[in-house]
Amino acid sequence: MLEPTSSGADEFFAGALKRIRRYMVAAAAVGLVVCLVFFRWPVATGFLAGAIVSYVNHRWLERAVDALGERITTGESKERGGGIVLRAALRYAFIAIGAYVIFNVSRAGLYGFLGGVCLPIVAVACEVAVEVFVTLRRGF
């Protein structure tokens, strides 16, 4: 059985964000097909817009957390504190504007958009399942 501090466990858990991004893309592809088959174009278009906003928002959040962590731990971050906060506010404005525009175009598209924005929840749930399975299987 591997020790919890082994390099294999560290390497596995360090790849979580990369796996979450992959799960988001896979869930977006599956969700898009489901929307096209069962709900047609307005919902599928909204879902695709929500998935894109969700993915971009996730990437921006990763960068903000990295910059904030570097700023706190080393004090050598090139990021200004105000810039980090501004980007955080812009992320939510980005989502709100997307929802508003889609709502004005099509209510069905809004439903798809809201589904697409929920992709990080699906991706994190997949990552949790994989981590639990691997932890139990390998004894991390």
C-alpha positions as CSV (number, residue, x, y, z in Angstrom):
1,M,0.0,0.0,0.0
2,L,1.3,3.5,-0.9
3,E,1.9,6.1,1.8
4,P,-0.4,9.2,1.6
5,T,2.6,11.4,0.9
6,S,4.0,9.2,-1.9
7,S,4.9,10.8,-5.2
8,G,2.3,8.7,-7.0
9,A,-0.5,10.1,-4.9
10,D,0.9,13.6,-5.2
11,E,1.1,13.3,-8.9
12,F,-2.4,11.9,-9.2
13,F,-4.0,14.6,-7.1
14,A,-2.0,17.4,-8.7
15,G,-3.7,16.5,-12.0
16,A,-7.2,17.2,-10.7
17,L,-7.7,20.5,-12.4
18,K,-6.6,19.2,-15.8
19,R,-9.0,16.2,-15.4
20,I,-11.8,18.6,-14.4
21,R,-11.3,20.6,-17.6
22,R,-11.5,17.4,-19.6
23,Y,-14.6,16.3,-17.8
24,M,-16.2,19.7,-18.6
25,V,-15.4,19.3,-22.3
26,A,-16.7,15.7,-22.4
27,A,-19.9,16.7,-20.5
28,A,-20.4,19.6,-22.8
29,A,-20.2,17.3,-25.9
30,V,-22.6,14.8,-24.4
31,G,-24.9,17.6,-23.2
32,L,-24.9,19.3,-26.6
33,V,-25.9,16.0,-28.3
34,V,-28.7,15.5,-25.8
35,C,-29.9,19.0,-26.3
36,L,-29.9,18.6,-30.1
37,V,-31.7,15.3,-30.0
38,F,-34.3,16.1,-27.4
39,F,-34.8,19.9,-27.4
40,R,-33.5,21.1,-30.8
41,W,-31.5,24.1,-31.8
42,P,-32.6,26.9,-29.4
43,V,-31.8,24.9,-26.3
44,A,-28.6,23.4,-27.8
45,T,-27.4,26.9,-28.8
46,G,-28.0,28.2,-25.3
47,F,-26.3,25.1,-23.8
48,L,-23.3,25.7,-26.0
49,A,-23.1,29.3,-25.0
50,G,-23.4,28.3,-21.3
51,A,-20.7,25.7,-21.7
52,I,-18.3,28.2,-23.3
53,V,-19.0,30.7,-20.5
54,S,-18.6,28.0,-17.9
55,Y,-15.3,26.8,-19.3
56,V,-13.9,30.4,-19.7
57,N,-15.1,31.2,-16.2
58,H,-13.4,28.1,-14.8
59,R,-10.1,29.0,-16.5
60,W,-10.3,32.6,-15.2
61,L,-11.0,31.3,-11.7
62,E,-8.0,29.0,-11.8
63,R,-5.8,31.9,-12.8
64,A,-7.2,34.2,-10.1
65,V,-6.7,31.6,-7.4
66,D,-3.1,30.9,-8.6
67,A,-2.3,34.6,-8.6
68,L,-3.9,35.2,-5.3
69,G,-2.1,32.2,-3.7
70,E,1.2,33.4,-5.1
71,R,0.6,36.9,-3.9
72,I,-0.2,35.7,-0.4
73,T,2.5,33.1,-0.1
74,T,5.5,34.8,-1.8
75,G,4.5,38.4,-2.3
76,E,6.2,38.2,-5.7
77,S,3.1,38.0,-7.8
78,K,3.0,40.3,-10.9
79,E,-0.7,40.5,-10.3
80,R,-2.1,43.5,-8.5
81,G,-4.8,42.8,-5.8
82,G,-7.2,45.2,-7.5
83,G,-6.8,43.4,-10.8
84,I,-7.6,40.0,-9.2
85,V,-10.8,41.4,-7.6
86,L,-11.8,43.2,-10.9
87,R,-11.4,40.0,-12.9
88,A,-13.5,38.1,-10.3
89,A,-16.3,40.7,-10.7
90,L,-16.0,40.5,-14.5
91,R,-16.5,36.8,-14.4
92,Y,-19.9,37.2,-12.9
93,A,-20.8,40.1,-15.2
94,F,-19.8,37.8,-18.1
95,I,-22.3,35.2,-16.9
96,A,-25.1,37.7,-16.2
97,I,-24.7,39.4,-19.6
98,G,-24.7,36.0,-21.4
99,A,-27.9,35.0,-19.5
100,Y,-29.6,38.4,-20.2
101,V,-28.8,38.3,-24.0
102,I,-30.0,34.7,-24.3
103,F,-33.1,35.4,-22.2
104,N,-34.0,38.2,-24.6
105,V,-33.5,36.0,-27.7
106,S,-35.1,32.8,-26.5
107,R,-36.5,31.5,-23.2
108,A,-35.7,27.9,-24.3
109,G,-32.1,29.1,-25.0
110,L,-31.9,30.4,-21.5
111,Y,-32.8,27.0,-20.1
112,G,-30.0,25.5,-22.2
113,F,-27.6,28.3,-21.0
114,L,-28.3,27.5,-17.4
115,G,-27.6,23.8,-18.0
116,G,-24.3,24.7,-19.7
117,V,-23.3,27.0,-16.8
118,C,-23.7,24.0,-14.5
119,L,-21.0,21.9,-16.2
120,P,-18.4,22.6,-13.5
121,I,-20.7,20.8,-11.0
122,V,-20.8,17.7,-13.3
123,A,-17.0,17.9,-13.8
124,V,-16.3,18.1,-10.1
125,A,-18.7,15.3,-9.4
126,C,-16.8,13.1,-11.9
127,E,-13.5,14.1,-10.4
128,V,-14.7,13.2,-6.9
129,A,-15.9,9.8,-8.1
130,V,-12.5,9.2,-9.8
131,E,-10.6,10.3,-6.7
132,V,-12.6,8.1,-4.4
133,F,-12.3,5.1,-6.7
134,V,-8.5,5.6,-7.2
135,T,-8.0,6.2,-3.5
136,L,-9.8,3.1,-2.5
137,R,-8.3,1.0,-5.3
138,R,-4.7,2.1,-4.7
139,G,-4.9,2.9,-1.0
140,F,-3.7,6.5,-1.2
